[in-house]
Amino acid sequence: MLRGYLALVLHAHLPYIRHPEKENYLEEKWFFEALTETYIPLIKIFDGLLDDGVDFRVTVSLSPPLISMMADDLLRKRYLMHLNQLIELAGRETERTAGSEFEDTAHMYLERFREIRDIFVNRYGTNLLQAFRKFREKDCVELITSCATHGFLPLMKRKESIRAQVAVAVDLFTRHFGSPPRGIWLPECGYTPGIDEILKAYGIQFFFTDTHGIMFATPSPVHGIYAPLYTPGGVAAFGRDPETSKQVWDMNQGYPGDYWYREFYRDIGYDLDIDYVGPYVGENNLRIDTGIKYYRITGKTDQKEVYNPAAAADRAAEHAANFMFNREKQMQHLASRMDRLPIVVSTYDAELFGHWWYEGPDWIDFLLRKLHYDQDTVKTITPWEYLNLYPTNQVASLPMASWGHKGYNEVWLSPPNDWIYRHLHKAETRMTETAQANPGAEGLRKRALNQMARELLLAQSSDWAFIMKMKTAVGYAEKRTKDHIARFSRLYWALTNDDLNENEISVLEHADNIFPDIDYRAYQPDTPTVVSLTRRGQGTVRKNRKILMLSWEFPPKTVGGLARHVYDLSRALAAQGEEIHLITCYVPGATDYERVDGVHVYRVQPRQCDSGNFLRWVECLNTAMVERAHGLVREHGFDLIHAHDWLVAQSAKDLKDRYQIPLVSTIHATEYGRNRGIHNDIQRHINQIEWQLTYESWEVICCSRYMARELAQVFQLPAEKIRIIANGVEIKNVQPRAVDPGFRNSYAAPNEKMVYFIGRLVAEKGVQVLIKAVPKILRKFPDTKFVISGKGPYQDHLENLAAKLGVREKVYFTGFANDETRNLLFAGSDIAVFPSLYEPFGIVALEAMATRVPVIASETGGLAEVIEHRIDGLKVSPGDVEGLAGAVVSLLGDPTLAHQISQAAWDKVNSTYNWGVIAAETINVYNEIISEAKKVGYAAG
């Protein structure tokens, strides 16, 4: 019986080391050793598991420097030369050791090196990224990214630098693997509050932190480290399990220290005569490891016994069985104390397996096979799969943490390395200011700015500070830091003094060629990201998509939920690299053009139009939109038009037909649904426009399964044309900016309970149902006030109804409430009620849930899908006065239930209705449409 999940996480990283100026460079061998001993053996293991039909899941973070080195033609050629030398040396060793106790091991090395070369050259054509992409596409390996150059984020001075580390990493990953990563390994597990918001903006859904990063969260984690937490920014944090770490990592008790395993510190590069090994260790006869080692650990003695590969493999199998047994017991214990199956997150540096622990890849192979064949208590899983199984998780604020010694900054900020930060911080400031001062650089200036970004990123690598602290290759680490800062500074002053030298820039571009498609504008303070993405291997190159969005509502013009949806969606899309140009309706006091968090907003005003005739006014608005769009289309060459609701249908169709730009539409509600049928000519006219918009659209987006069914029924849309993408809420937008203790007293007396509604005052919002329930509620709780915010044609009817029922003094109509007033009223309410008769989604319910006020809503439309009854809200039948009154009474009378559902609702909003996720899903729709349109020759340009 399944009792829990194991997430095996391997962090694969090396600093970017590439020296074209010199054929044999000692530090490049770090990369060659890692390929030979860790990464290619892991590829072999994964291939074997797939061939044998083993169901397994492993998460691998491939850092951008490692990806870049694996993709580099120069390094791949040099690695093949290195492999050939190893094979030659191993061949000589089989001759030298013939008849000795080392003979079998020498033959083992020769066969292994030949197999490594076969995998590298013949199976994957020297491109190992193809292997990892294959594993990702087969869903057995969750590939995630790390930061651009593994910079330690908590010690960076500027937000723009952190953002650039993430932006460049996501871009590179997408170029090589076809779609963005869902997770990230923060370098050294270094987290500090605020990083989550940047991750969210780039579509990152989860990251890892050390144990204390979870356990010291506020509030305390209910499930400890055995379930993820959501940060306030809506990103999931998984904590490292110390028990599994100790079993593998611990220098005294961990498996790698077993006496039967190969001894790392005895290598023929040191043991044999230098004249013999000299040709294989590089210039100057400098003694280094060759990778050929003949002894086992034996014990704490200098007298080592001969290594026996077969005995070591048996030991690895025993240790895999022991690890599995311990996980079974651990899961059984945890599952009995949790409301869900636990997840044990076992995180390791990938190079532990193979390089430091030679038998490590075999141990992984044995473990995954045993978990598949020998038990049913534990199953391997990826963090993303676990989040899909359990989308609702606790929300908490995480502290600063790392997985370095003592858990904080000490490793990267100590006397041996603290001198670097004054230089790095100055460079960060200069990079940001220079990027801001050159918003559209071209030619040589652009090349210089891009190279400055590369040099800064390379200088920020956490590896240099780590090496200085650990006192290993200190000279090299100091030189790399100083070189990159010096190169950055030369470019900065040359740019400042308008004294750029193309030859010097070319030399630097050749030497430090990481991120060939970098865009320095990632450092611009007002632009979340302007990096481009590439889909390799799919025949398309993706630069920033240029999207023309049409919506009659956009803040400050706010009539209903449409304005908020378009505002949040467009900003989230811009944050993930889409170039969004939005045409909307003019509103007095607003500018004709402004840039809102990266979104280009153009406001147009219908001219010579009778505003008393709404349908005629809509026609004039569409005419003005088309006129404004002509110049924009010629200037920007849009890839796609995205229209929101029927009011912009005509302009969307005209622009689509004239410029051959594919069209997608979002239908937020239908005339049929709003009126529960079509009853007059005006409704019939609007219904016809809605149908035409869906007919002209390549695909139609809606916000709920309910709306999908309605679209299919009303407009006869085929299911494959409809895409369901939920609405979302930006939690920080519903938090009051300041607490005003006296504010609530303006709406309800201190002793009164407060029940709150906000929305348009129209019949379908069901406020009349709430007012009819008021007398019944007052019988149980006479000290209750009902506050109604909003405007609309139904207001007089509602006020008259309250007066007729004798409860007018208990019902307060506030009129229109701006965002801050709404936030304060949510914060001061005991219950929020949304008794809609028709509601395609009900974003206002999410806003209430995000403020931790318990919600009661009608079981209709999207509301029915948002709320789970008595878990994160209460649901009542639409129009059911008795049921609504009973629900309000039950929450007012049961504070414990009210608290429980409000907390669960908060968790759900954070985990499910996240604009970063919604934007990523929307971008997938864009990509599909644009790709399909190009295939049939229907695309702009």
N, C-alpha and C positions, 0 to 999 in steps of 0.2 A: 504493500500500500504506500502510495506516494506521501511523504511527510515533509518534504522541503526541497529547495533548489540550491545548487552550487554554481556560482558565477566565477569561472576561472579567468583571470584578467592578466594579460602579459603586456607590460609596457616596453615597447621596442624603440630605443632611441640611442643615437650617437651624435656627438657634435659634428658640425659640418666641417669636414677636413678634405680639402682638395688643393693640391699644389701643382698646377701645370708647369711651373717654372723649373721643376726638378723631377727627374724620372723616378728615383727611389726616395720616398719621404717616409721617415719612420712612423709618424703618427697615422699615415694612411693605412698602415697595417692593422690599426685598431678595427677599421672597417672590414678589412679582409678576414681577420680572425673571426669577427662576429658573423659574417656570411658563412664561413666554413663550419664553425662550431655550433652556431645557434639557428640562424634563419633558414638556411637550406635544410638542415636536419628537421626543423619544424615543418617545413613545406613537405618533406618526405613523409613525415608522420601523418599530416592532414590528408595527403593524397592516399596513403594506405588505408586510413580509416574510411574515406569515401569509397574506395574500391571495394572494401569489405562490407559496405552497407551499415556501418556503425553510426548511430544517431548521436551526434555530439554537438556541443556549443562551446565556443571559446571566444573571448573578447580580446582583440589585439589592437593596441594603439600604435600606429606607425607615425612617428614624429616627422614633421616636414623635412628636417635635415636628412633623416634616414631615407625618406622617399626620394629626395633630390639626389642623394648619392647612388641609390639603386638605379635611378633613371639616367645617370650621367654616363655618356659614351666613353669618356676618358677613363673614368674609374672602372667601368666594366671591362675595358681592354686591359687595364693594369691588373685587375683581379684575375682575369684569365691567365695572364703571365705568371702571377703569383701561384695560382693553382698548378700550373704546369711545373713550376719549380718544386712545389711540394711533392708532386707525383714523382719527379725525378729523384728527390731526396729520399722519399719512402722506398723507391726501387733500390737505391743504393743501400738503404738500411736492411732490406730483405737479404741482400748479399752479405752485408757485414755481420748480421746476427744469425746467419745460417748455422744450425746446429746448437745454438745457445738457448737459454731459457727465455730470451726475448723474441725468438723467431716468430711464433704465432701472432704476437702482438704487432710486430712489424708488418706482417702480411695483412693484418686487420687494417692498419693505417693505409696501406697501399690501396686496398680494395675500397675503403671508405672515401679516400680522396678521388679515386676514379669515379665512384658513384656520384660524389658531389659535382664533379665536372660534367657528368652526363646529365644530371638534373639541370644544371645551370645552362649548359650549351644546347643540348639536344631536346630536352623537354620544354624549356621555357625561352630558348633563343636569347639567352643572357639577360632577359628582362624579368626579374623575379616579381615585379609588381603585377604581372599577368597572373601569377599564381595566387596572390592575395586577392586580386579582383575576382578570380574564379571562385575562391572559397566564400567570398562575400555574396556573390550572386547565387550560390547554392545554399545560403542561409545557415551555414555551419559556423562561420566566423563573422562576428560583428566587428568590422573595422571602424575604429574611431581615430580622431586626430589628437594632436597635442598642439602647443603654441608654436608659432612660426619658427623660432630658433630656441625653443625650450627656455624662454626667459622666465625668471622667478617673479611672478606678477606682484606679490605683496610688497616688494621693494621698489617698484616702479613709481615714479613721481606723478605722472600725468595719466589721466584716463585715456587720452588719445593713444598713448603707447600700448596700454593693455588692449585697447580695441584693435589696433593694428596687428598685434601678435595673433589675435583671434581671427581677424578678417583675412589676413594673408594665409593662415593655416587652412581655413575653410575653403578658400579659393583653390589652393594647390591640391587639396584632397579631391575636390570636385573635378578638377582637370584630369586627374589620373584615374579616378574610380567612377566617374559618370554621374554621380549625385552627391549631395552634401552629406557630411557625417551627422549621425544622430547624437553622438556623445563625444566627450573630450577628456583626455588625461591632462589635468592641470599640472604643469611642470613641478616636480617635487611635491605633488599634491598641495601646492601652495594656494590657499584660498584666503580671501579677506572680503568682508561685506561690500557689495556693489559689483563684484565681478559677475555675479549671477545675472544682472541686468544686461551686461554686455553679451554674455553667452546666449541669453534669450533672444537678443536682437539678431543673432546670426543663426538662429534655428537650432541651437544646441539644446538637447532635451535632458541630458544627464552628465554628471561628472563624479569623480571619486575624491574622497577625503580620508584622512587618517581617522582612527577610532575616536580620538578625543574631539575631532571636528564635529562628530555627531553627538557624542555623549555630553559635550558642554554646550549644546544648542539651547536656545530659549524659545518656547518652553522645553522642558526635558523630553526626550524622545520616549514615546509610549512603548515602542518595540525595541528600544536600544538600537544596535547596529544591524538588526536582522530584518529591517524594512527600510526603504528609502525615506528621506524627508524632502519636502518641497521647500525651497527657499522662498522668501517674499517675492522674488522675481519670477517664480514659477518654474524653476529648473530643479530636477531631482538630484539629490546628493546621496550617494551610496558610501557607506563606511567600511573600512577595512576590518576584517575579522582577525583578531590577534591570535586566536588558537591555531588557525591554519597557517598564519604567518610564522608562528614559532616552530611548527612542525617542519617547515621547509627552510626557513631563514636562519634560525638560531644557530650560532656558531658552535655551541656546545651540545645541544640536544637535537638539532635539525638533521634530517636525513643525509644531506651532502657530506656530513662529517664522518659517515660510517667508514670503518677501517678497510672495507673491501672496495671502496670506490677509488678512482684514479687520483693520484696525488697531483695537484695543480702546480706545485712549486718545484718539481723535478723535471727538467726538459733537456733534451739533448743539445739545445742551443747553449746551455751552460755546462753540461756534463762532458761533452766530447771535445776533442782537440779543435782549436779554432781554425787550423788549416783545412780541416775536413768540412766543418759547417760554415766556414766563412762565405763561400759563394751563395749561400742561401739565407744569410742574415742581413745583407745590405752592405753598404760601403763602410770603410774604416774598421771592419771586423768587429763591430759593436755587438756584443752578445745580447740576443733577444730570444724570446720563445719562438720555437718553430711549430709547436702544436703536437710534436711527437714526444710522448712521455711513457716511460716503461714501468713506473712504480705505482703501488697503491698506497693509500694513506697510512696503513699499518698501525699507527698509534702515535702517541706523543714522544717520538724518538726520531733521531736522525738516521737510524738504520731502517731502511724501507724495503719491504718485500716486493716481489715481482707482481705486476698488475695482471689479473686474470679477467679478460673481458666477459667470459661466460659466467663466472662467479659474480661479477659486478651486475650483470643483467638479471641474474636470479635475485640479487639483493634489491634491485629496483622494483621487480615484480612484488616482492614481499612488502616493500615500503608502500607501494601503490595500494595493496590490499589493506595494509594497516590504516592508511589515510582514509580509504573508503569506509572501513569499519568505524572509525572515529566520527566520520560525517554522518553515518547512519544513526549512531547514538546521539550525536549533537542535534540532528533534525528531530528525532523522536522527543527529545527533551524540550526543544523550543516550540514545536508544533502544539504540544499540550498546554502551552501558556499563551498562545497568540490567537487572534481572530482570523488569521490567514496563514498560509504556508510560509515559512521563513525563507529568506535568501541569505546564504553565507557567501560573502564576497572575498575571494582569495586573490590578492593582488601581488604581483611579483615583477621585478625587472626581468625582461625576457632573457637577457644574457646570463642570468643565473643558470638557465637550462642549456647545457652544452658547453658554454665557455668556462664558467666557474665550476659547475657540477656537470661533468662530462656525460653522465648517464641521465641527466635531467630530461632530455627529449624522450628517452625510452620510458622513463617514469610516467610522463604525460601520456604516452601511448598505452601503457599498461592500465593506467587509471581510467582513461576514457573507455577502453574496452571492457574493463571490469564493471564500470558503472552501467554500461549498456547491457552486458550479458548476465551479470552475477547477482543482481539485486533489483528491487523496485521501490526502494525507500527514498533515494536521492536521484534527482535528474539535473543534468547541466542545463543552464539557461543563460541568456544574455540579459543585461539590465533592461534593454528596450522591451524584450518579451515580458519581463516581470512587470514593467509599468503597464503593459497592455492587459495583463492578467489582473492587476490591482491598480487601477487608475486613480483611486482615491487614497491619498496618504496625508499624514500629518504635515502641517506647515510650521516651520520654525526658522529662527534666525541663527545662522551658523557663525561661530567665532573665527578669527584668524587661526590658521593651523597649517602645518606641513608634515611630511613624514620624515623630516630630517631629525638629527639627534636632538632630543628633548622636545621635539614637536613644534618648534616655532621657527625663528629666523636665524638662529645661532650659526648654522653651517655656512650660510651665505652672507652673514654680516658679522665678521670677527676680525681681530687684528691682522691676520694675513691677507685679507681681501677687502677691508672696509674702504680702502683708498679709491676703489674704482667708482664708487657711487656719485661722488661730486662731479666726475666727468660724464657719467651716464646721464645723470639728471640734467646737466647743462645741455647735453646733446638732445635729450628729449624735448626740452623747451625750444631749442633752436629748430628742431625738425617741425614741430607743430606750428611755430610762428612763420617759418618759411613756407610751409605748405599752405597756410592760410593766406599769405601774401601773394601767392602764385596760384590762383584758383584754376587757371586754364593754361598752364605752361605748355609749350610745344617745342619741338626741335631739341637743341642742345640743352636748354634749360630743363626741359622735362627729363632728359636722360640723366642730368646731374641730380635732380631731385629724386629720381627713382634709385640712383646709386647711393645717395645719402640714406635713403630708407633701408637699403640692403646692409650698408655698413653699420647703421645703428642697431638693426635687428641682430646682426652677427655679434656685435659687441655685447649685447644683452644676454647672450647664452648663459644659462646657469652653470654650465659645465666649467667655465673658467674660474668662477668663484669657488666652486666645489674642489677643483684640482688644487687651487692655492691653499684651501683649508686643509686638505688631506695630505699636502706636501708630496705629491707624486711628480707629475711633469710640470712643475711650477714655472720653469723658464718658458715653456711653450705657451702655457695659459696666460702669463703676463704679456708675452709678446703679442698674442692674438688680440687681447684686449686693447693694448696700446696701438697696434697697427690699425684696427678698425676705427678707433676714435680719431686717430691722426688722419686717416683717409676721409672720414666724415668731415672733420674740421677743415681740411684743405678744400673740399668741395663747397662747404658752407661759405668760406671766405671768398672763394672764386666767384660763387654765385652772387654774394652780397656786393662785390666790387665789379661785377660784370666783366670778369676776367677768366672766363671758362676756356679750357684747353681741350679740344676734342680728342687729341691723342692720349692725354692723361685719363680722360673718362673712358676711352676704349680699353686702355690697359686695365683699369679697375673692373670694368665690366667683364673682361676675360678672366681676371683672377678670382673675383668674388661674384660668380655668375648665378648664385642661388636665386630663385624666384624670377625667371626671365620675364614674366608678364606682370611684375609688381606694378602697382599704381600708387604713387606717393600720396594721392588724395585721400588715402585711408587715414592719414594723419590730420585731415582738416577737421577742426573742432565741430563745425556745424553739419557735417555729413557723416551719418553712421557708417556708410561704406559705399565706395564707388569701384570696388574691385570687380574684375570681370571673371566669368566662369567659363570653362571649356568642357565639353563632353567629348572625350576621346574615345575612339573605337566605335562611335555611333554615326560618324559621317557628318556631324554638325559642330559648328563652333558657336559657343554662346558667349556673347558679350552681354553687357547690361541690356536686358529687355527694355524696350521703350514702349510704355503702355499709355494709351490715351484713355482716361477714365472720364465718364460723363455721369453727373448726378445733380439733380436740381437742388438738393440740400447739401450744405457743408457749413460747419461752424464759421461765423456766428449765426448763419441762417439755420435754425433748428426748429423743425415742425414736429418731427417724431423721431423714432429710433434710427431712421435711415441716415441722418446726418452723423450720428455717433458711429455707426457701423463704417461708413465710408471714411470718416476721419481716422479711426483706429486701424482699419485695414490698409489704407494707403500709406500711413506712416510705418506700419510693420513691413509692408512690401519694400518700401524704400530702405528700411534698415537691413533688409536681406539682399540689397544690391539691385533691385528693380528701379528703373528710372520712370517715375510716375508723373504724368502731366494731367491735371484734373481741371475740367471746365465745369463751372457751376454758376448759380444765379447770384447776381449782385445783391448786396444788402447795404443799406445806408450805413456809413461809417467804416466800411471795410474797403481795402485797397483793391484796385483792378487786378494786381498781381502781387503775390507774396510767396515766399518759400517757407513751408511749414514742416519742420523736421525732415527736410530732404524732399518733400513733395512740392512740385510746381503747381500753384493754384491760380487759375485765371477766372475772374468773375465777369459775367456779361449781363447786360440789361436789355430786356425786350424794349424795342423802340416803337413809338406810335401805336400803342396797343391798349385796348380797353381792358383794364385790370378787373372790371366787373364781370367779364365773361371769361371764366377760368379756362375753358377749353381753347378759346382763342388766344388767351395769354400763353398757354403751353405751346401753341404753334409758334408764336413770336419768340419765345424762349429758345426753341429748337432752331429757328432761323438764325438767331444771334449766336448760338453755339457753333453752327456750321460755319458761319462767317469767321469766327475767331479761330476755328480749327484749321482753316485752309493754310494760313501762314505757318502754324505749328507743324502740320504734316509735312510741308515742304522743307521746313528747317530741321525736323528731327527724324522723319522717316519711321513712323511707328510700326511696331511688330504686331500690335493687337489693340483692339478697342474693347473696353469693358464698360458696359452700360448698366446702370442701376435703376430698375423699375421703368414703368411705361412712360413717365413724363419726359424721358430723353430718347424714346424709341425712334422718333422720326429722324433726329440728327444722327443717331447711331447707324440707322439703315442708309441714310444719304452718304455718310462718310465711308461706310463699308463698300457701297457700290461704286462710288466715284474713284476711290483709291485702292480698291481690291485689298483691303485690310481685314483679316478675319475678326469676327465679332463674338464675344462671350457676354452673356447677360446674367445678372443676379436679380431674381424675382423675390422681393421681400414680402409681398402679399398680393393677393388677387382681388379684383373687383367682385368676383363671384363669391369669394370667401368672406370679404368684408360685409357683404349684404345678404349672405346666405341665399344667393341666387341672383339672377339678372332680372330686374323688374321694370326698367324704363329705358328710354332711348339713350340717355347719357351713360348709364351703366353699360348698355350694349356697345356704345361707341368705345368706351375705355376697354372693355373686354376684348374688342376686336383689335385694338392697338397692342394689348398685352399678348394676344395670340400671335400677331405679326412679329413682335419682338422675339418671342421664343422660336418662331419659324425661321427667322433670319439668322439666329444665333447658331454658332457651331456647337456650343454646349450651353446648358442652362444650369446655373448654380442656385441652390436654395439651401435653407438653413436647418431643415429638419426632415425626418421621414414623413411626417404629416404633410409638409408642404410638397414633398416629392409626389405623394399620392394625389394631392390636389392638382398639381400641374399635369400629371398624367391623365387625370380624369377630365379636367376642364378643357385642356388644350390638346388632348390626344397625343402627348409627347411620348416617344419610345423611351423605355427605361435607360437605354445606353446613352441617351442624350442628356440625362439629368445627373448632376453631381451634388452630393450633399456635403456641405461644409458648414459646421456650426458657427454661430456667432460667438463672440468673446467679450471679455471685459478687462479693462486696464485697472487693476486694483488701486493703484496710486491715485487714479482719477476720481475715486469715490471715497477717499479718505479726507475728512475735513482738514483744511490747512491750519486751523487753530481751534482750540477748545474754548467755547464761550458758555460758561455755566448758566448764564441768564438767558441764553437763546431759546431754550426749550420753553421757558415760562411765557414766551410770547404766543405760544400755540396751545399749551396745556398747563394746568395747574400742577404744582409739585406733587400733589397726592394722586394725580390722575395717571392712569395708564394711557399710552398713546398708540393708536392703530393708524398706519399710514398707507396712503395710496398715492402714486404719481403716474401720470400718463395723460394722453389726450382724452378729453371729455366727449367721447362719442359712444354710441350705444354698444358697439361691440366690445368695449373695454369693461362692461358689466358693473360700473360703479353703482347703478341702480340696485343691483343685487346686494351689494354691501350695505347701502342705506336701508333697504328693507330689513336687513338682519340686525341693524343697530338696536331697535327696541328689545329684541330678544337677548342681545348681549348685555344691555344695560340692566336687565332684570337680575342677572348674576353678578355683574360687575358695574355698578352704577357710576363709579368714578373712572370712567373711560372717555377719552376724547378721540374723535375720528377726524384726521387731517387729510384733506384732499388737495393735491397740487396738480395743476394743469389747466389748460384752456381748451375750449371747443364748443361746437354748436349745441351740445347737450347740457350745458351748465345750468341754464334756466330751469330746465325740466328737473334736474337733480336737486337744485335748491328748493323748488316747489314741492318735490317729493318729500324731502326732509321736513319741511314745514308741515305738510299734510300729516305726516306720521308723528308730529310733536317732538321731534328730536333736533330741530334746527340749531339750538344752542349747543348741542353736542357734536355737530358736524361743522368743521371749519374749512371753508374753501379759500385757499391761499392765492389762487391765480397761478400764473406762470412762476415756476421756481428755477432759478439758475443753478448751475452745477454745485456751487458752494452751499447754497441754501438746501438743495436736495441732500447733499452729503451730511449736513448738520441735522436735518430731519431724520434721515436714516439712523444716524448715530443716537438720536434721542428717542427713537421709537422702541416700543416693546414688540410689535409685530408689524410686518409689511404684508399687505393683502393685494392680490392681483386677480380679481374675479372675472377674467375675460370670458366672453362668449366665443370669440374668435381671436386666435393669437398664433401667427405663423411661427414665432420663436419666443419672444418675450425677454428681450435683453435686459429690461428694467428689473426683472426678477434676479438675473445674475448680479446686477449692480447691488441689489439689496443683500443677496447672499454674501457678496464680497465685503459688506460692512458688518457681517456677523449678526444681522437682525434676522430672527426666524421668519420664514416665509410661508404664507398660505396662498395657493394658486388653484385656478380651475384646471381640471384634468381635460385640457383641450389643446389641440395643436402642438406647437413646440414646447409649451409649458409642461405638458404631460411627459415629455421625453427628458426635460431638464431635471425634474424633481422626482425623487424616489420617496414614496409615501412613508412617513414616520422615520425615515432615515436622514434625509437632509431637507425636509419640508413636509407640509401637509397638503394633500390634494382633495378637492371637493368637486362634485359634478357641476358643470356649467349651469348657471341659473338656479342652483339649489340653495334657497335662502336658509332653510333649516340646517342643512349641512355646513354652510359657511359659518352660521352663528355658532354651531357646535364646535367647529374647529377653532374659532377664536377663543371661545370659553375654555376649551381644553388646554390651550397654550397659556392663557392668562392664569389658569389655575394650577399649572404644572411647570414651574420654573426649571426643574431638572430636565424635562423633555425639551423645553424651549432651548436650553443651553446646548443639549446634545445635538439637536438638528442644526442649530446655527453653526456649531463647530464643524460638523460633517459637511455642511454646505460650503463653508470657507475652504475646506480641503478640496472639495470637488472643483470649485472655481479655479483654484490655483493649478490643479493638475490637468483638467480637461479643457477648459474654455480659455485657452492661452493664445494670445494674438501671434506669438512666434510660431506656434504650431499651425494656426489657421493660415498665416501668410505662406508657410512652406507648402501646405496643401493646395493653396491657390496657385502658387508658382508651378506646381506639378501640372495643374490644369492648363495653365498658360503654355508650358513647354509642349504638352501633348497636342494642343490645338495648332500651335505654330509649326510644329514638326509635320503634322498631318496636312496642314494647308500648303506647305512647301512641296510636299510629295505630289499634290495634284495641281501645282502651278498657281495656287491662289495665295498670294502674299504680296505685301507692299514692296514697291521698288521695281 
